[in-house]
Amino acid sequence: MAESDRLFAGSIPQLYEQLLVPLIFEPYARDLAQRLAPLGPADVLEVAAGTGVVTRRLAESLPSTTRIVATDLNAPMLQEAQRRGTARPVEWQVADAMQLPFDDDSFDAVACQFGVMFFPDRGRAFAEMRRVLRPGGVLLFNAWDAIAHNEFADVVTEALVPLYPQDPPRFMARTPHGYHDPHAIARDLGEGGFTTAPDIVTLTERSCASGPEVPAMAYCQGTPLRNEIEARGGPGLLAATQAATQAIAARFGIGEVDGKIQALVVSVRR
């Protein structure tokens, strides 16, 4: 993983929230909240909260007595989440999943939406999540399936190849869509100390936008793919976004566009 894959800074947090959240993250945030609410946790930790889409859903679906602590490694992402706000107070904290600043046995549930793919040592991160869970507590997370099952991301990635034929930007395939093998997930959870088999389900949703320019800008400018594009110099971010727009329009049309998205949802008990 390139170091730039974990850099969510500059205008990325704002574009991420404005474009990517409604495009691909909302349905999976609702799903995680719906899975967690019936468990009745008293204390919930969210890891890699990003701009707070899951945090907002948890604040709506969990009782006001439930403590919610939302963390992320990237302060600019949490700042955007705090700016957006939640239906009720939650605790926000910058924290590294590799070394969570919480006591052992502190939470009944740990939730993580599309963050595990970015962890440099997943076994260690899972060990930290297990450490802060109380006995019987649940770890609930999701991860994107292979890029071939996520149409807009796949089209954008392929659209950039002609612009950078010697070194095409591969962030989307390498990192967000690079951790989808159930056997690898089970292995890493085992390395983290989980002794029960995880429950892993595949969840397919639809990604809709008013036009092809929306997913093009979302992926090219609202994710760390932007860092890769800008690091390469010419032809530049605008040309890359235009190429992605044209490729999406060629496949899905020039009006409203609708593409498949797919992810794995994983739950495991301590």
ZIFENMO-V838920 format. One record per residue. N is the residue number from 0. RES is the residue in three letters. NEAR is the number of other ideal C-beta (glycine too) atoms within 10 Angstrom. Layout:
# ZIFENMO-V838920
N_RES_NEAR ; N_RES_NEAR
This chain:
# ZIFENMO-V838920
0_MET_13 ; 1_ALA_15 ; 2_GLU_9 ; 3_SER_15 ; 4_ASP_20 ; 5_ARG_15 ; 6_LEU_14 ; 7_PHE_23 ; 8_ALA_12 ; 9_GLY_13 ; 10_SER_12 ; 11_ILE_23 ; 12_PRO_22 ; 13_GLN_14 ; 14_LEU_18 ; 15_TYR_23 ; 16_GLU_21 ; 17_GLN_17 ; 18_LEU_20 ; 19_LEU_23 ; 20_VAL_19 ; 21_PRO_16 ; 22_LEU_20 ; 23_ILE_26 ; 24_PHE_21 ; 25_GLU_17 ; 26_PRO_15 ; 27_TYR_21 ; 28_ALA_22 ; 29_ARG_16 ; 30_ASP_20 ; 31_LEU_24 ; 32_ALA_22 ; 33_GLN_11 ; 34_ARG_17 ; 35_LEU_25 ; 36_ALA_16 ; 37_PRO_7 ; 38_LEU_14 ; 39_GLY_11 ; 40_PRO_22 ; 41_ALA_13 ; 42_ASP_18 ; 43_VAL_24 ; 44_LEU_28 ; 45_GLU_28 ; 46_VAL_26 ; 47_ALA_24 ; 48_ALA_30 ; 49_GLY_26 ; 50_THR_28 ; 51_GLY_27 ; 52_VAL_25 ; 53_VAL_30 ; 54_THR_31 ; 55_ARG_22 ; 56_ARG_24 ; 57_LEU_28 ; 58_ALA_20 ; 59_GLU_13 ; 60_SER_16 ; 61_LEU_22 ; 62_PRO_10 ; 63_SER_8 ; 64_THR_6 ; 65_THR_20 ; 66_ARG_16 ; 67_ILE_23 ; 68_VAL_22 ; 69_ALA_27 ; 70_THR_23 ; 71_ASP_27 ; 72_LEU_19 ; 73_ASN_20 ; 74_ALA_13 ; 75_PRO_18 ; 76_MET_22 ; 77_LEU_23 ; 78_GLN_15 ; 79_GLU_21 ; 80_ALA_25 ; 81_GLN_15 ; 82_ARG_12 ; 83_ARG_14 ; 84_GLY_13 ; 85_THR_18 ; 86_ALA_13 ; 87_ARG_13 ; 88_PRO_11 ; 89_VAL_24 ; 90_GLU_11 ; 91_TRP_21 ; 92_GLN_15 ; 93_VAL_13 ; 94_ALA_21 ; 95_ASP_14 ; 96_ALA_24 ; 97_MET_14 ; 98_GLN_9 ; 99_LEU_22 ; 100_PRO_11 ; 101_PHE_17 ; 102_ASP_9 ; 103_ASP_9 ; 104_ASP_13 ; 105_SER_17 ; 106_PHE_24 ; 107_ASP_21 ; 108_ALA_25 ; 109_VAL_29 ; 110_ALA_31 ; 111_CYS_25 ; 112_GLN_26 ; 113_PHE_22 ; 114_GLY_22 ; 115_VAL_24 ; 116_MET_20 ; 117_PHE_21 ; 118_PHE_23 ; 119_PRO_12 ; 120_ASP_14 ; 121_ARG_21 ; 122_GLY_15 ; 123_ARG_16 ; 124_ALA_24 ; 125_PHE_26 ; 126_ALA_18 ; 127_GLU_24 ; 128_MET_27 ; 129_ARG_20 ; 130_ARG_16 ; 131_VAL_22 ; 132_LEU_24 ; 133_ARG_16 ; 134_PRO_7 ; 135_GLY_8 ; 136_GLY_23 ; 137_VAL_21 ; 138_LEU_26 ; 139_LEU_21 ; 140_PHE_25 ; 141_ASN_26 ; 142_ALA_22 ; 143_TRP_23 ; 144_ASP_19 ; 145_ALA_14 ; 146_ILE_22 ; 147_ALA_12 ; 148_HIS_17 ; 149_ASN_25 ; 150_GLU_21 ; 151_PHE_28 ; 152_ALA_26 ; 153_ASP_20 ; 154_VAL_23 ; 155_VAL_27 ; 156_THR_23 ; 157_GLU_14 ; 158_ALA_24 ; 159_LEU_27 ; 160_VAL_12 ; 161_PRO_11 ; 162_LEU_18 ; 163_TYR_17 ; 164_PRO_8 ; 165_GLN_5 ; 166_ASP_9 ; 167_PRO_16 ; 168_PRO_25 ; 169_ARG_18 ; 170_PHE_24 ; 171_MET_23 ; 172_ALA_18 ; 173_ARG_16 ; 174_THR_20 ; 175_PRO_23 ; 176_HIS_24 ; 177_GLY_19 ; 178_TYR_20 ; 179_HIS_19 ; 180_ASP_13 ; 181_PRO_12 ; 182_HIS_8 ; 183_ALA_11 ; 184_ILE_21 ; 185_ALA_16 ; 186_ARG_13 ; 187_ASP_22 ; 188_LEU_26 ; 189_GLY_16 ; 190_GLU_14 ; 191_GLY_20 ; 192_GLY_14 ; 193_PHE_20 ; 194_THR_10 ; 195_THR_10 ; 196_ALA_11 ; 197_PRO_18 ; 198_ASP_12 ; 199_ILE_16 ; 200_VAL_12 ; 201_THR_12 ; 202_LEU_14 ; 203_THR_12 ; 204_GLU_15 ; 205_ARG_11 ; 206_SER_23 ; 207_CYS_14 ; 208_ALA_22 ; 209_SER_9 ; 210_GLY_16 ; 211_PRO_24 ; 212_GLU_18 ; 213_VAL_22 ; 214_PRO_28 ; 215_ALA_27 ; 216_MET_19 ; 217_ALA_27 ; 218_TYR_30 ; 219_CYS_26 ; 220_GLN_22 ; 221_GLY_23 ; 222_THR_23 ; 223_PRO_23 ; 224_LEU_28 ; 225_ARG_24 ; 226_ASN_21 ; 227_GLU_23 ; 228_ILE_23 ; 229_GLU_15 ; 230_ALA_11 ; 231_ARG_18 ; 232_GLY_8 ; 233_GLY_7 ; 234_PRO_15 ; 235_GLY_13 ; 236_LEU_15 ; 237_LEU_11 ; 238_ALA_14 ; 239_ALA_26 ; 240_THR_22 ; 241_GLN_17 ; 242_ALA_19 ; 243_ALA_28 ; 244_THR_21 ; 245_GLN_15 ; 246_ALA_21 ; 247_ILE_26 ; 248_ALA_17 ; 249_ALA_12 ; 250_ARG_15 ; 251_PHE_19 ; 252_GLY_12 ; 253_ILE_13 ; 254_GLY_9 ; 255_GLU_12 ; 256_VAL_24 ; 257_ASP_12 ; 258_GLY_20 ; 259_LYS_15 ; 260_ILE_21 ; 261_GLN_18 ; 262_ALA_24 ; 263_LEU_20 ; 264_VAL_18 ; 265_VAL_20 ; 266_SER_19 ; 267_VAL_25 ; 268_ARG_16 ; 269_ARG_20
